[in-house]
Amino acid sequence: MKLRTALLAATGLAALVIAQPVMAQTQPVTGIYVGGGLGYNILSNQKVHATTTIDGSTGLEGQTHVKFNGGFVGVGSVGYGFGNGLRVELEGDYYANQVSGTNESDITASGWENKYGVMVNALYDFYNLGLPIVPYIGAGVGYQWAHWSGVTLSTPGSSPAVSAETNGTEGSFAYQGIVGAAYPVAAIPGLALTAEYRFMGMNGTRNYGATTSAAGAPVGTTELKVTEEYNNSFLIGVRYNFGVAPPPPPPAPVAAPAPAPARTYLVFFDWDRYDLTDRAKAIIAEAAQNSTKVQTTRIQVNGYTDTSGTPEYNMGLSIRRANSVKAQLITDGVPANIISIEGFGDTHLLVPTGPGVREPQNRRVEIILQ
């Protein structure tokens, strides 16, 4: 199978979906993580060219295609996430497939191919799609060793019967493409379940030396030249991102008013949103009502964001939030000419954080009765 065809086939991979009472918020992988997976490997037919050095005229010569049964694949990795969707990792893998025969009616085959190697992968997580899962794609390069264990090619119909058996290990440069999805586990911050499709190919030709026998007696040697190694794998696994803090608590409710109505009110927003929730509308209505009970000559409406966007984007979002609150105040009977708005973006944080942090209590608008 060609690489392009295999990667197109990956678009049909279904993501792993598991029901949980609480949905984890999708966050970018940041810092060190480890992962692992197990699955099913489909090894394509391998082109084998046999050249025999033998006393006499009997031998195995020419080209055939060795076929394999579906088998096992396991991978483990350690990586680093940059907090923006990009991550890199070092991977170790193991594949095992049993030989099932050849495409030639007069040649049989048996044995195992066991592969192991290391790959360096670069991946990108699409964590900002607003989905309960995080799709990702990646590519990798590395080196793989293919061990042919007891692989035997035979011509049982010939007289005498001839066979060539090898127990060799040969390696070559390898490459792979990865398509997958991660499902964050809400109960354990940093833990995610994963489902992946991988295409892995080995480049170049591998040469195995085989002992040639006729009627059960060694009579010479055969060189087996192997090409066209392609693997299509489907895996499920887990990934754990170290150092992930538990999700912040929900915003504290507005304190009950003192005997005199409060002069400052806080309205909170969902991430990257400026529309008003029912709770936000109730707080704005309370502020509008109390503006008539205190000596109010001016209402200041200040918008803020958390640090998860760029400063320019956050400034615009804070102004949109302030305008949403102003429009609701007018709807609730406050004269437009006493309302002033201002956006502060990701400055004046209510909860101090570093850059790129989604903090619910920083996504707010202050209503100040003056």
C-alpha positions as CSV (number, residue, x, y, z in Angstrom):
1,M,0.0,0.0,0.0
2,K,1.3,3.4,-0.9
3,L,1.9,5.9,1.9
4,R,-0.6,8.4,0.5
5,T,-3.4,5.8,0.2
6,A,-2.8,4.6,3.8
7,L,-2.9,8.1,5.2
8,L,-6.2,8.8,3.4
9,A,-7.6,5.6,4.9
10,A,-6.9,7.0,8.3
11,T,-9.7,9.5,8.0
12,G,-12.1,6.7,8.7
13,L,-10.7,6.1,12.1
14,A,-13.4,6.5,14.8
15,A,-12.3,8.3,18.0
16,L,-12.6,6.4,21.4
17,V,-15.7,7.7,23.2
18,I,-16.3,6.9,26.9
19,A,-19.2,8.4,28.9
20,Q,-18.2,10.3,32.1
21,P,-20.4,12.3,34.5
22,V,-18.0,15.3,34.3
23,M,-16.4,16.4,31.0
24,A,-12.8,17.4,31.2
25,Q,-11.9,20.8,29.8
26,T,-9.5,20.3,26.8
27,Q,-6.2,21.9,27.5
28,P,-2.9,21.9,25.5
29,V,-0.3,19.4,26.6
30,T,2.3,21.4,28.6
31,G,5.6,20.0,29.8
32,I,6.7,16.4,30.2
33,Y,4.3,13.6,29.4
34,V,4.5,9.8,28.9
35,G,2.2,7.6,26.8
36,G,1.7,4.0,25.7
37,G,-0.6,2.0,23.5
38,L,-1.4,-1.5,22.3
39,G,-3.1,-2.7,19.2
40,Y,-3.4,-4.6,15.9
41,N,-0.9,-4.5,13.1
42,I,-1.4,-5.3,9.4
43,L,1.8,-6.1,7.7
44,S,1.7,-5.9,3.9
45,N,3.2,-8.5,1.6
46,Q,7.0,-8.3,1.3
47,K,8.8,-8.8,-1.9
48,V,11.6,-11.3,-1.5
49,H,14.3,-12.1,-4.1
50,A,16.2,-15.4,-3.5
51,T,19.7,-16.1,-4.8
52,T,21.1,-19.5,-4.0
53,T,24.7,-20.7,-3.9
54,I,24.5,-24.5,-4.0
55,D,26.3,-27.6,-5.1
56,G,24.4,-28.9,-8.1
57,S,21.5,-27.4,-9.9
58,T,18.8,-27.6,-7.2
59,G,17.9,-24.3,-5.4
60,L,15.6,-21.4,-4.7
61,E,15.9,-18.7,-7.3
62,G,13.8,-15.7,-8.3
63,Q,11.2,-13.4,-6.7
64,T,8.1,-14.1,-4.5
65,H,5.9,-12.2,-2.1
66,V,5.8,-13.4,1.5
67,K,2.4,-12.9,3.2
68,F,1.7,-12.2,6.9
69,N,-1.2,-12.7,9.3
70,G,-2.4,-9.7,11.3
71,G,-0.4,-9.3,14.5
72,F,0.5,-7.3,17.6
73,V,1.9,-3.8,18.1
74,G,3.0,-2.0,21.2
75,V,4.4,1.5,21.6
76,G,5.7,3.6,24.5
77,S,6.8,7.3,24.4
78,V,8.1,10.2,26.5
79,G,7.6,13.7,25.2
80,Y,7.3,17.4,25.8
81,G,4.4,19.7,25.0
82,F,4.9,23.4,24.3
83,G,1.5,24.5,25.5
84,N,0.4,25.6,22.0
85,G,-0.7,22.3,20.5
86,L,2.8,21.3,19.3
87,R,4.7,18.5,21.0
88,V,7.7,16.2,20.3
89,E,8.4,12.8,21.6
90,L,10.8,9.8,21.6
91,E,9.1,6.5,21.0
92,G,10.1,2.9,21.3
93,D,8.0,0.2,19.6
94,Y,7.6,-3.5,19.0
95,Y,5.7,-5.4,16.2
96,A,5.1,-9.1,15.8
97,N,3.5,-10.8,12.7
98,Q,3.4,-14.5,11.7
99,V,4.2,-15.5,8.2
100,S,1.2,-17.1,6.5
101,G,2.6,-18.1,3.1
102,T,3.5,-16.7,-0.3
103,N,1.7,-15.7,-3.5
104,E,3.4,-18.6,-5.4
105,S,1.5,-21.9,-5.6
106,D,4.7,-23.9,-5.5
107,I,6.5,-22.1,-2.6
108,T,5.4,-22.3,1.0
109,A,6.6,-20.0,3.9
110,S,6.4,-20.0,7.7
111,G,8.0,-18.2,10.6
112,W,7.7,-14.8,12.3
113,E,8.8,-11.2,11.8
114,N,9.5,-9.3,15.0
115,K,10.3,-5.6,14.7
116,Y,11.6,-3.1,17.2
117,G,13.0,0.3,17.0
118,V,13.1,4.0,18.0
119,M,11.2,6.9,16.4
120,V,11.3,10.7,16.9
121,N,7.8,12.1,16.4
122,A,6.4,15.7,16.0
123,L,2.7,16.0,16.6
124,Y,0.1,18.8,16.7
125,D,-3.1,18.7,18.9
126,F,-6.2,20.5,17.7
127,Y,-7.2,21.4,21.3
128,N,-9.1,24.6,20.6
129,L,-12.0,23.1,18.5
130,G,-14.4,23.1,21.4
131,L,-14.8,19.3,21.2
132,P,-14.8,16.8,24.1
133,I,-11.9,15.0,22.3
134,V,-8.7,16.4,21.0
135,P,-7.8,15.3,17.5
136,Y,-4.1,15.2,16.5
137,I,-1.8,14.4,13.7
138,G,1.9,13.7,13.5
139,A,4.9,12.3,11.6
140,G,8.1,10.6,12.7
141,V,11.4,9.3,11.5
142,G,13.7,6.7,13.1
143,Y,15.3,3.3,12.7
144,Q,13.7,-0.2,12.9
145,W,15.3,-3.7,13.2
146,A,13.3,-6.6,11.6
147,H,14.2,-10.0,13.0
148,W,13.1,-13.0,10.9
149,S,12.7,-15.8,13.3
150,G,12.6,-19.2,11.8
151,V,11.4,-17.9,8.4
152,T,11.5,-20.7,6.0
153,L,10.8,-20.8,2.2
154,S,10.2,-24.3,0.8
155,T,9.4,-26.0,-2.5
156,P,7.6,-29.2,-1.2
157,G,6.5,-30.2,-4.6
158,S,10.1,-30.4,-6.1
159,S,12.2,-33.5,-6.0
160,P,14.1,-33.3,-3.8
161,A,12.2,-30.8,-1.6
162,V,14.3,-27.6,-1.1
163,S,14.0,-25.1,1.8
164,A,15.9,-22.0,2.9
165,E,15.7,-20.9,6.6
166,T,16.9,-17.7,8.2
167,N,17.1,-16.4,11.7
168,G,18.6,-13.0,11.0
169,T,18.1,-9.4,12.1
170,E,18.5,-6.5,9.6
171,G,17.6,-2.8,10.1
172,S,16.8,0.2,8.0
173,F,15.6,3.8,8.1
174,A,11.9,4.1,9.0
175,Y,9.2,6.8,8.7
176,Q,5.6,7.0,9.9
177,G,2.4,9.1,9.9
178,I,0.0,9.3,12.9
179,V,-3.7,10.3,13.1
180,G,-5.4,10.1,16.5
181,A,-7.7,11.5,19.2
182,A,-7.3,12.0,22.9
183,Y,-10.1,12.0,25.5
184,P,-9.2,13.8,28.7
185,V,-10.3,12.0,31.9
186,A,-12.0,14.6,34.1
187,A,-11.4,12.8,37.4
188,I,-7.6,12.7,36.9
189,P,-6.1,15.9,35.6
190,G,-3.4,15.2,33.0
191,L,-4.7,11.8,32.1
192,A,-6.1,11.1,28.6
193,L,-7.3,8.0,26.7
194,T,-6.1,7.8,23.1
195,A,-7.0,6.1,19.9
196,E,-4.6,6.1,16.9
197,Y,-4.0,4.9,13.4
198,R,-0.3,4.7,12.3
199,F,1.3,4.0,9.0
200,M,5.0,2.9,9.3
201,G,7.3,2.1,6.4
202,M,10.9,0.8,6.3
203,N,13.1,2.1,3.5
204,G,15.7,0.3,1.5
205,T,16.6,-3.4,1.1
206,R,17.3,-5.9,3.9
207,N,19.6,-8.9,3.1
208,Y,19.1,-12.1,5.1
209,G,21.5,-15.1,4.9
210,A,19.6,-18.4,4.9
211,T,20.7,-22.1,5.1
212,T,19.6,-24.1,2.1
213,S,18.6,-27.7,2.6
214,A,17.6,-30.4,0.1
215,A,15.7,-33.5,1.4
216,G,16.5,-32.3,4.9
217,A,20.3,-32.1,4.4
218,P,22.2,-28.7,4.2
219,V,23.5,-28.2,0.7
220,G,24.3,-24.5,0.4
221,T,23.2,-20.9,1.3
222,T,20.5,-18.6,0.0
223,E,20.5,-14.8,0.2
224,L,17.1,-13.3,0.7
225,K,16.7,-9.6,-0.4
226,V,13.6,-8.1,1.2
227,T,11.9,-4.9,0.2
228,E,8.5,-3.1,0.5
229,E,7.9,-3.1,4.3
230,Y,4.6,-1.3,5.2
231,N,2.6,-1.5,8.4
232,N,-0.9,-0.2,9.2
233,S,-1.6,-0.2,12.9
234,F,-4.6,0.6,15.1
235,L,-4.0,1.3,18.8
236,I,-5.7,2.3,22.0
237,G,-3.7,3.7,24.9
238,V,-3.2,6.3,27.6
239,R,-1.2,9.4,28.1
240,Y,-0.3,11.3,31.2
241,N,0.9,14.9,31.3
242,F,2.8,15.6,34.5
243,G,2.2,18.8,36.6
244,V,-1.3,19.5,35.4
245,A,-3.2,21.4,38.1
246,P,-6.8,20.4,39.0
247,P,-9.5,22.6,37.4
248,P,-10.2,25.8,39.3
249,P,-13.3,26.0,41.5
250,P,-16.4,27.7,40.1
251,P,-16.6,31.5,40.5
252,A,-17.5,32.5,44.0
253,P,-21.1,33.8,44.3
254,V,-21.7,37.5,44.8
255,A,-21.8,38.2,48.5
256,A,-25.2,39.1,50.0
257,P,-25.6,42.8,50.0
258,A,-25.0,44.8,53.1
259,P,-27.9,46.9,54.5
260,A,-27.0,49.5,51.8
261,P,-26.9,48.1,48.2
262,A,-23.5,47.1,46.8
263,R,-21.8,49.5,44.6
264,T,-19.6,47.0,42.7
265,Y,-20.9,43.9,40.8
266,L,-19.0,41.2,39.0
267,V,-20.3,39.4,35.8
268,F,-18.5,36.2,34.7
269,F,-18.2,34.8,31.1
270,D,-17.5,31.4,29.5
271,W,-14.1,31.1,27.7
272,D,-13.9,33.1,24.5
273,R,-17.5,34.2,24.9
274,Y,-19.2,37.6,25.5
275,D,-22.9,36.5,25.5
276,L,-24.7,36.7,28.9
277,T,-25.7,33.7,30.9
278,D,-29.0,33.7,32.9
279,R,-26.9,34.3,36.1
280,A,-25.1,37.2,34.5
281,K,-28.4,38.8,33.5
282,A,-29.7,38.4,37.1
283,I,-26.6,40.2,38.5
284,I,-27.0,43.1,35.9
285,A,-30.7,43.4,36.8
286,E,-29.7,43.7,40.5
287,A,-27.1,46.4,39.7
288,A,-29.7,48.3,37.5
289,Q,-32.3,48.2,40.3
290,N,-29.9,49.3,43.0
291,S,-28.6,52.2,40.9
292,T,-31.9,53.9,41.8
293,K,-31.5,53.3,45.5
294,V,-28.0,54.9,46.0
295,Q,-26.7,58.2,44.9
296,T,-25.6,57.2,41.4
297,T,-24.5,59.7,38.9
298,R,-22.4,57.5,36.7
299,I,-22.0,53.7,36.1
300,Q,-18.5,52.5,35.0
301,V,-18.5,49.1,33.1
302,N,-15.0,47.5,32.9
303,G,-14.3,44.4,30.8
304,Y,-11.5,41.9,31.3
305,T,-10.2,38.5,30.0
306,D,-7.9,35.7,31.1
307,T,-4.4,35.3,29.5
308,S,-5.3,32.5,27.0
309,G,-5.3,34.7,23.9
310,T,-3.1,37.4,22.3
311,P,-3.1,40.8,24.0
312,E,-4.7,42.3,20.9
313,Y,-7.5,39.7,20.8
314,N,-8.1,39.9,24.5
315,M,-8.4,43.7,24.4
316,G,-11.2,43.4,21.7
317,L,-12.9,40.6,23.7
318,S,-12.9,42.7,26.9
319,I,-14.6,45.6,25.1
320,R,-17.2,43.3,23.6
321,R,-18.0,41.9,27.0
322,A,-18.4,45.4,28.4
323,N,-20.7,46.4,25.6
324,S,-22.9,43.3,26.2
325,V,-23.3,44.4,29.9
326,K,-24.0,48.0,28.9
327,A,-26.7,46.9,26.5
328,Q,-28.4,44.8,29.2
329,L,-28.2,47.7,31.7
330,I,-30.1,49.9,29.2
331,T,-32.6,47.1,28.6
332,D,-33.1,47.0,32.4
333,G,-33.9,50.8,32.5
334,V,-30.6,52.5,33.1
335,P,-30.1,55.7,31.0
336,A,-27.4,55.2,28.3
337,N,-25.8,58.6,29.0
338,I,-24.6,57.7,32.5
339,I,-22.9,54.4,31.4
340,S,-19.2,54.5,30.5
341,I,-17.3,51.4,29.3
342,E,-13.6,50.5,29.1
343,G,-11.7,47.3,28.1
344,F,-8.6,46.2,30.0
345,G,-7.9,42.9,28.1
346,D,-5.7,40.5,30.1
347,T,-4.4,43.2,32.5
348,H,-5.6,43.7,36.1
349,L,-6.1,40.0,36.7
350,L,-8.4,39.0,39.6
351,V,-6.5,35.7,40.0
352,P,-2.8,36.2,39.0
353,T,-1.6,33.6,36.4
354,G,1.0,33.2,33.8
355,P,0.4,33.6,30.0
356,G,-1.9,31.2,28.2
357,V,-4.0,30.2,31.2
358,R,-7.8,29.9,31.1
359,E,-8.8,31.2,34.5
360,P,-12.7,31.6,34.8
361,Q,-12.5,34.3,37.5
362,N,-10.4,36.5,35.1
363,R,-13.1,36.4,32.4
364,R,-15.3,39.1,33.9
365,V,-16.9,42.5,33.7
366,E,-17.1,44.9,36.7
367,I,-20.1,47.2,37.1
368,I,-19.2,50.1,39.4
369,L,-21.9,52.5,40.7
370,Q,-20.4,55.9,41.2
